[in-house]
Amino acid sequence: MSIVTADGGLTTFGYALCAIAAIALVLIACFFRGKADSGKKMSTKQLVFCAMAMALAFITSYLKLFNLPYGGSVTLFSMLFICLIGNWYGVKVGIMTGLAYGILQFLQEPYVLSFFQVCCDYVLAFAGLGLAGVFSRSKNGLVKGYLLGILVRGAFHSLGGYLYWMDYMPENFPQALASLYPIIYNYSYILLEGVITIIVISLPPVAKALQMVKQTAVKE
């Protein structure tokens, strides 16, 4: 089976192979990071949870409530799954999982203007979701960590927007506020999804279910 189309793009099979490779990358990275940090390798269960979170984030990224005209969308909680890994296993594993997921997002919808643009729009933006682990041991840590993660993601998208995408700013947008346009544009969909997600995960039945999953995920 071919992995490249006639015009140089990826076939469905090619995307599938890339997805498998990205998931394998995060599993290997988590294995060696866990070994370096604690003197022992991460458990198979932890590796499986990292892979499952990436898979769920990837699938739900296709379940969009609506799209913005120049990129960005409100999805069905796709950012939450990467933040959960940070909350369960800490910042390092969370960042690595988010980084691998960012690469997967790039392979899903690649657009390249420069190396740093790819970093801002994909790699660093989604790696930032792993910072949810900063609050893993504090009260309401998931909500706090989720907010931090999506704010960092928005910051990288906004930086990329300011550097590379200002030509797409509507002509009727006030020129005096032009520097705020990437911030307004990117946080409009990120914060909307964030608000919806926080409302849902704060519901007692959902919060209880997530706590039970966390206990299973971190149990030795």
N, C-alpha and C positions, 0 to 999 in steps of 0.2 A: 504494500500500500504506500502511496506517495504521501509525503508530509508537506510538500510545497506545491502551490498551484502554478499554473503557467506564467502568471504575472509576478511571481515571487512571493506571494503571500502564503499563509499557512492554511492547510486543509483542516477539516474537522479532526482527522487523525493526528495531524500535527499539533493542534491545540491540546488534544488529549494527552499526547506525549509530553508536551510542555508542562501541563498541569501535574502530571505524575512526577516529572523531574523536579518541579518546584516543591511539591509536598515531600519528596525524598530529601531535598536539600534542607528543609527545616527540621526533619527528623534527625538527619545526621548532625546538623548544627546543634540541636538540643541535646543530643547524646554526648557530644564532646564537650559542650559547655557545662552540662551537668557534671560530667566527670572531672572537669577542671575545677569547678567551684566547690564540690563537696567530697572529692576523692572517690566517688563512685558514680557509675553511670546512672542516668535517669531510668526509671522503670519503664517497662513496655507500656503500661497503662498511661503514663504521662505522655509518652510519644504518640500513642493512639489518640489521646484527647487533643493534642496539638494538631494532628492531621485532621481530626473530625471538625475542629473549630475552623480551620482553613477551608475545608470542603463546604461547611455550612455557610460561611461568609461568602464564598464564591457563588454558591447556588442562590442565596438570597439577594446577592447584588444584581441578579437578573429580575428579581421581583420588585419592580419599581412602581411607586405610587404616582410619580410624574417625573419628567425630565426637564431640565433647563435647556435653553436653545444652544448654548455654547459649551456644553459639558456639565456634568454634575447631575445628581438625581437623589430623590428621597426614596430609599429602599426599605425593604422589610427587615430592619434591624441588623443589616449586614455588619456594621461597625461593632456591634455588641460582642460578637463571637471572638474577635481578636482581643478586645478588652477583657473578656472573661479569662483568657489565658494569662494575661498580665496579672489579673486579680488572684488567680489560683497559684501560679508558679513564679511570680515575681517579674521585675522589670526586664531582666536580661532575656529570659525566655520569651516574654511578651514582645519585646522589640524584634527579636529574631523571627518570631512567627509573623509579625506585622511586616517585616522587611520582605520575607518570602512571599507573603500575600500581595505586597505591592508589585513584586516582579510578576506574579500571576496576573494581576490586573493589567499590567503593561502588555503582557502577551495576549490578553483578552481584547484590548482596544488600544493597540500601539499608535502613538503619535510622537514623532521625534523632531524637535527643533535643535536641541543641543543636549549634551550629557546632563548639565545641571537642570535643564527643564524636565528631563525624565526623572531626575532625583526629586525635584519639588512636587511634580504631579503624581508620582507613583511611589517610588522607593521610600523616601524620607517621610512623606505624608502618612502612609499606612504604617510604617515602622513606629511613628509617633503614637499610634493607638496603644502600643505595648506599654506606654508610660502609665497606663491605668494601674500597673502594679505598685506605683508609688504609695498608694493608699490601701494596699491589700490588708494591712493589719489595723486599720482605723475603723471607727464606727461609721456605718454607711459607706464603707470603702469602695464598693462597686460603683455607686452613684458618683462619688467624688472622682474616682479613677476614670470612669467613663467620660465625665465632663472634661477632665484634663486631657484625655486622649483625643477627643474630637476637637478640642480647641487647638491642640498642637497640629493635628491634621489640617485644620482650616488655616493655620498660620503658614504652613508650607505651600498650600494651594494658593493663598493670597500672594505670597512672595513670587511664586511662579507666574501668577496672573499679572502682577505689576511689571515683571521683567519681560514677559513674552506675549501676553495676550491683550494688551491695552488697545490694540487696533479694533477689537471687537466691542469696545465700549459704545453704547448707543449715542448718537449725535445729540440727542436731547438731554443727556445726562449733564448736570451742572459742571462746567469746566473747573470751577473753583474747588470742587470736591472730587476731582478726577482720581487723586491718589487713594481715595476711599473706595472706589468702585470695585477693585478686586476683593476687598474685605467684605463689602456688602453682598456682592454676588456669591462668593463661596460660602460665607456663613449663613446665607439665606436658606440653603438646602441642608447644610450640615446641622445647624441648630434646630431646624424644623424636625428633622429625623431624630435629633437628640431629645427634644422635648417629648415626642411621641414615645420614644424608647424608655425614657425615665418614668413616664406615667405608667407604662405597661409593667416595667420591672418593679415598680413600687407597689403594685397591687398585692395585697397579702398572699393570695394563692400562688402568684408568680414568684414573689420574693421567697416564699417557703420552698417552692420547687427548685429554684436556683441554688438555694442554700443546701438542699439535699444533694444536688448534682455536684456542688463544690466539695462537700464532705466525701463523696465517692471519688472525685478527681484527685484530692490531696491525701486521701487515706493511704498509709503505707501498706 
